[in-house]
Amino acid sequence: MLHVSASKGMTEYFKNILDNVTELYTLADDCRKSGYDVTDHVEIPLAKDMADRVEGIVGPKNVAERIRELVSDLGKEPAALEIAKEIVEGKFGEFGREVGAEQAVRTALAVITEGIVAAPLEGIAHVKIKKNNDSGEYLAIYFAGPIRSAGGTAQALAVLVGDYVRKNMGLDKFKPTEDEVERYGEEVDLYQSEVTTFQYQPKAEEIRAAVRNISVEITGEATDDVEVSGHRDLPRVETNQIRGGALLALVEGVLLKAPKILRHVDKLGIEGWDWLKELKSKKEEVIEEIEEEKDDFNYEEEEDLSQYEDYEVEAVTKFIGEVIAGRPVFSHPSKKGGFRLRYGRSRNTGFATDGFHPAIMYLVDDFMAVGTQLKTERPGKATCVVPVDSIEGPIVRLKDKSVLKIDTVEKAKQYRDDVEEILFLGDILVNYGDFLENNHTILPSSWCTEWYEKILKSENLEYKKEFIENPDQKEAVNYAKLTKTPLHPKYTYFWHDISKDNINVLRNWIIGGKYNESNDSWEVTYDSENPEISNAKRYLELIGCPHTVTGEKLEIFEYYPLLYSLGYDFDEKRDIVEEIEEKLQNTKNNMHFINTIAPFEIRRNAYIYVGARMGRPEKAASRKMKPPVNGLFPIGNAGALVRLINKAVEEGKTDEIEISNVKCSCGNVSLYRTCPFCGNSVEPSGPSRIKLPIKEYWYKALENLKINKAGDVKCIKGMTSKDKIIEPLEKAILRAKNDIYVFKDGTTRFDCTDVPVTHFRPVEIHVGIEKLKSLGYLKDIHGNSLENEDQVLELKVQDVIVPESCMDYFFNVSKFIDDLLEKYYKKDRFYNVNKRDDLVGHLIIGMAPHTSAGMVGRIIGYSNANVGYAHPYFHASKRRNCDGDEDAFFLLLDAFMNFSKRFLPDKRGGQMDAPLVLTTILDPKEVDGEVHNMDSMWEYPIEFYEKSLEGIAPKEIKKIMQTVEDRLDKDSQYEGIGYTHETLKIDEGPLVCAYKTLGSMMEKTSAQLAVAKKIRATDERDVAEKVIQSHFVPDLIGNLRAFSRQGVRCKCGAKYRRMPLKGVCRKCGSRLILTVSKGAVEKYMDVSQTMAEKYEASDYIKQRLEIIRSGIDSLFVNDKRKQVKIEDFFK
């Protein structure tokens, strides 16, 4: 019986997944019981829901059922507090006071974070009961760096939980001394100057007020090698270094999320937080602005927002505050010609992923590939690039001065080398849900075909669908005149981007032309040397009207709507505007003027242009440790820098290694639980240092696998885990044989950029119709039986579409697992794949690096794009949105057979990015709540477009919009999700970002600035200055500092903070090498100075670079050994 609401078809789907999970679990468990692994059972517990995950990750035992009851009755956050109270009351076993308090805080935080992120394990170091100066006892929570993964709200609630636990344990409040209060202020300032900035910059008084009033001590372990200078050696603060985790909980938790804390305080009647209400009331506007991080503009609510009024919105500049070298700026904040805001969702957008016309992806020299991250102006901080070909594409001016609309990929490829200027970047498709999630004011919609069609429907006018999608120019004009409706969006130009005087100049020039019947165009004289004509030509470009230039002739093929818009009756060959000068004087602005002279209504084409710059390139690559290794079998320095165990064996080398081991009764040293020499069961203990018998283990492993000679096998130097238990060498050999690598936990992974998709076509995922039917895909979105590869199907929530390169890698992984089963465990092969397509239908795990819980998925195909496509629910189950993040896939059987907690590093953060628990069935209620705001409609109502002109808050129109939240706990929560805009191919466009294909930094920056130069909405000089100031200068200074503080290393692997007195390696006597080279210090020097000169950077920037140059020269240039010419002596 499933614990989720689902249709009969989805119930069967989930049952099949559970059956397959059970089959794999049983197979892996049988292998483990053979005694060849570090444990005799699968180490990944299965969880059906959040409660199981919490119990599996942090405990205590038997808490899951009570969590379910409390969440059902109270809701998640109140349930977390109540479960903490019950733990300290002893309802789940007797703990000591400190142990009970720590367990309560960890479990409550795990409930708050859905049992997915690693923060409850790694973000809380420990909880202690300490004493105030008056001998009263209080609670202290020691936060660690990984608390960041919980997010600000959970960090804040962890403090609230601590207060709740304190009260229930009868403990006193924390009473800080003045030195302790001031210590926090010093650490906050030091953290921001030496480490990184916070989302919110608190004032000193806010910090003091919080520390004095919070009833538990927010403290923590040292996270950064930066020490305070003022308030040092405090008795109750164990370190003089920065406590990063504590600062995050205080600043980005309590202070930033004050409104959310107060909501829970009020709801639950918790006393002692009134001080926060006072603090919030003083700083409410600032806190809300930073908390949402999006509403960075002033909005004039009293302004009339009709299409005839001027409209201005304050540009948000935060996204462009830092520009990375080699990564272009596509549009400056709110610059005309930038990305035009368009509302809606395609099947591959939503959940922080926006759509762009694939043509623009090619025209910006392939810097926008499928999956490339963009930092955006609004509504959120970032997005991921995906193609949507049903929205408006770019408008460009060619080198011959002609202007074209590039509305197909074929045109983009044809003209890409001829483009002189990109006048308009085209649309950015953003769904309502992203505005709702970011609490961003709904901005006016652009004039688009979907809004236009809604108007025609509302007035009960007849039309054909072909007319909406692609009307003839005369049909569009005559329809507008006849029905008294606005002109079709296709022929509505950007009149608002030029002044009314500019419109009049353009009008006089255009009307002075003539009709050319031979090619059905309007012809006007063009003379580039004539300033008046050149200006008029520029205005024609700026409104986005296509035209062709041939010698001294300019031809307009969209002449009919242009002439009528300018008040000229083409059919009657006459000017229909009387007293034009009076109209020019008496109209308020450009839109008022154009509507006065045109015989129909002309809407404003665009209100909002969205700025954007490139963030990270897309990624699809196998996960490798540094350096990459095939197995977790340590060989110390025996393998030299290349770490090849076969080379060590050939050269007869070995090394002393700290490792768990045991002396077997057969006389040999066993590193495993089963002695490889005699087969006895033993139990390694330690760790202790031994001289590793590498040669013996190597040949024994080859014998066990019946392999005569193996190729290169890379191993690790040593284990970083607590017990230093190792993986059998046989696994490393088999991985090397199949050309795959291992991660720290024994699994083999593939990383790729997260991209959402709710619907797909079989042709896009390279899978046959019959195979899809066998996977449960029987009908398309219209209810028709699946018959051809172009039908659109709705993706099931745990199905994934991996990159082609991932499929190839998993093909090798599957062969490794089959070899392992057959050669090592002596069992039948499982996958038996002959080609990569055979992996379709097999199960994988999806997992984000900041979490400790995986989600079961199923491969249903692969795409050409270098991204991981999955349902938004699936990504949300990993606590991710899709704004450019990357996560891992790994085969489920690989994880069951090879993962072990005992391999994980014994350090803070060691348990992050490890599948400590596995969710088998996806429950939409228990995923990241951001996806609940994603809209799921097939079309937006006309009220949405009308209300957008009023600039209302997104919550005000929630009742007329349908989101995922409205479907929860219903059978429809998994199926029937709609989208508003179609796209032909989800992987259309460049597949590899140009940033990854260009070589040197000089090439990257040259290409970056070349893109900026040809985009109207971008200022290349500003881009050059920002690259120098925000990237090159900090890097140069940082490398210069690093050079002066560097250590040294040896080829044997030894590292020294300072040069030994002998001047050579103390371990092997070899010559030592610098860790920071001269080239690393000055690598950006030449390119930055070249950029500064070429793009006329400010004198300040040039002089700053000169100072840095002189600093570098003082280190590396020896004046006494300077080479001179003979003529220098005669000067």
Secondary structure as GFF3:
##gff-version 3
##sequence-region A 1 1131
A	DSSP	alpha_helix	8	32	.	.	.	ID=ss1
A	DSSP	beta_strand	46	47	.	.	.	ID=ss2
A	DSSP	alpha_helix	50	57	.	.	.	ID=ss3
A	DSSP	alpha_helix	64	74	.	.	.	ID=ss4
A	DSSP	alpha_helix	76	88	.	.	.	ID=ss5
A	DSSP	alpha_helix	97	112	.	.	.	ID=ss6
A	DSSP	pi_helix	119	123	.	.	.	ID=ss7
A	DSSP	beta_strand	124	131	.	.	.	ID=ss8
A	DSSP	beta_strand	137	143	.	.	.	ID=ss9
A	DSSP	three_ten_helix	145	150	.	.	.	ID=ss10
A	DSSP	alpha_helix	152	168	.	.	.	ID=ss11
A	DSSP	alpha_helix	178	194	.	.	.	ID=ss12
A	DSSP	alpha_helix	204	213	.	.	.	ID=ss13
A	DSSP	beta_strand	217	220	.	.	.	ID=ss14
A	DSSP	beta_strand	224	227	.	.	.	ID=ss15
A	DSSP	beta_strand	241	242	.	.	.	ID=ss16
A	DSSP	alpha_helix	244	247	.	.	.	ID=ss17
A	DSSP	pi_helix	248	255	.	.	.	ID=ss18
A	DSSP	alpha_helix	258	268	.	.	.	ID=ss19
A	DSSP	alpha_helix	274	292	.	.	.	ID=ss20
A	DSSP	three_ten_helix	318	320	.	.	.	ID=ss21
A	DSSP	beta_strand	329	331	.	.	.	ID=ss22
A	DSSP	beta_strand	339	343	.	.	.	ID=ss23
A	DSSP	beta_strand	354	356	.	.	.	ID=ss24
A	DSSP	alpha_helix	358	363	.	.	.	ID=ss25
A	DSSP	beta_strand	373	376	.	.	.	ID=ss26
A	DSSP	beta_strand	382	387	.	.	.	ID=ss27
A	DSSP	beta_strand	395	398	.	.	.	ID=ss28
A	DSSP	beta_strand	403	405	.	.	.	ID=ss29
A	DSSP	alpha_helix	409	415	.	.	.	ID=ss30
A	DSSP	three_ten_helix	416	418	.	.	.	ID=ss31
A	DSSP	beta_strand	419	424	.	.	.	ID=ss32
A	DSSP	beta_strand	427	430	.	.	.	ID=ss33
A	DSSP	alpha_helix	432	437	.	.	.	ID=ss34
A	DSSP	alpha_helix	449	458	.	.	.	ID=ss35
A	DSSP	alpha_helix	465	469	.	.	.	ID=ss36
A	DSSP	alpha_helix	473	483	.	.	.	ID=ss37
A	DSSP	three_ten_helix	489	491	.	.	.	ID=ss38
A	DSSP	three_ten_helix	495	497	.	.	.	ID=ss39
A	DSSP	alpha_helix	500	511	.	.	.	ID=ss40
A	DSSP	beta_strand	514	516	.	.	.	ID=ss41
A	DSSP	beta_strand	521	525	.	.	.	ID=ss42
A	DSSP	alpha_helix	531	542	.	.	.	ID=ss43
A	DSSP	beta_strand	548	550	.	.	.	ID=ss44
A	DSSP	beta_strand	553	556	.	.	.	ID=ss45
A	DSSP	alpha_helix	559	565	.	.	.	ID=ss46
A	DSSP	beta_strand	568	569	.	.	.	ID=ss47
A	DSSP	beta_strand	574	575	.	.	.	ID=ss48
A	DSSP	alpha_helix	580	586	.	.	.	ID=ss49
A	DSSP	alpha_helix	590	597	.	.	.	ID=ss50
A	DSSP	beta_strand	609	610	.	.	.	ID=ss51
A	DSSP	beta_strand	612	614	.	.	.	ID=ss52
A	DSSP	beta_strand	620	622	.	.	.	ID=ss53
A	DSSP	beta_strand	631	634	.	.	.	ID=ss54
A	DSSP	alpha_helix	645	650	.	.	.	ID=ss55
A	DSSP	beta_strand	656	663	.	.	.	ID=ss56
A	DSSP	beta_strand	669	670	.	.	.	ID=ss57
A	DSSP	beta_strand	685	691	.	.	.	ID=ss58
A	DSSP	alpha_helix	694	705	.	.	.	ID=ss59
A	DSSP	beta_strand	715	716	.	.	.	ID=ss60
A	DSSP	alpha_helix	729	737	.	.	.	ID=ss61
A	DSSP	beta_strand	750	756	.	.	.	ID=ss62
A	DSSP	beta_strand	759	760	.	.	.	ID=ss63
A	DSSP	alpha_helix	762	765	.	.	.	ID=ss64
A	DSSP	alpha_helix	769	774	.	.	.	ID=ss65
A	DSSP	beta_strand	793	794	.	.	.	ID=ss66
A	DSSP	beta_strand	799	803	.	.	.	ID=ss67
A	DSSP	alpha_helix	804	819	.	.	.	ID=ss68
A	DSSP	pi_helix	820	824	.	.	.	ID=ss69
A	DSSP	three_ten_helix	836	839	.	.	.	ID=ss70
A	DSSP	beta_strand	843	847	.	.	.	ID=ss71
A	DSSP	beta_strand	853	863	.	.	.	ID=ss72
A	DSSP	beta_strand	867	870	.	.	.	ID=ss73
A	DSSP	alpha_helix	872	877	.	.	.	ID=ss74
A	DSSP	beta_strand	886	891	.	.	.	ID=ss75
A	DSSP	alpha_helix	892	898	.	.	.	ID=ss76
A	DSSP	three_ten_helix	901	903	.	.	.	ID=ss77
A	DSSP	beta_strand	917	919	.	.	.	ID=ss78
A	DSSP	three_ten_helix	924	926	.	.	.	ID=ss79
A	DSSP	three_ten_helix	929	933	.	.	.	ID=ss80
A	DSSP	alpha_helix	942	948	.	.	.	ID=ss81
A	DSSP	three_ten_helix	954	960	.	.	.	ID=ss82
A	DSSP	three_ten_helix	964	967	.	.	.	ID=ss83
A	DSSP	three_ten_helix	971	973	.	.	.	ID=ss84
A	DSSP	alpha_helix	994	997	.	.	.	ID=ss85
A	DSSP	alpha_helix	1001	1014	.	.	.	ID=ss86
A	DSSP	alpha_helix	1020	1027	.	.	.	ID=ss87
A	DSSP	pi_helix	1028	1032	.	.	.	ID=ss88
A	DSSP	alpha_helix	1033	1045	.	.	.	ID=ss89
A	DSSP	beta_strand	1048	1049	.	.	.	ID=ss90
A	DSSP	beta_strand	1055	1056	.	.	.	ID=ss91
A	DSSP	beta_strand	1073	1074	.	.	.	ID=ss92
A	DSSP	alpha_helix	1078	1082	.	.	.	ID=ss93
A	DSSP	alpha_helix	1085	1094	.	.	.	ID=ss94
A	DSSP	alpha_helix	1099	1116	.	.	.	ID=ss95
A	DSSP	three_ten_helix	1119	1121	.	.	.	ID=ss96
A	DSSP	three_ten_helix	1126	1130	.	.	.	ID=ss97
###
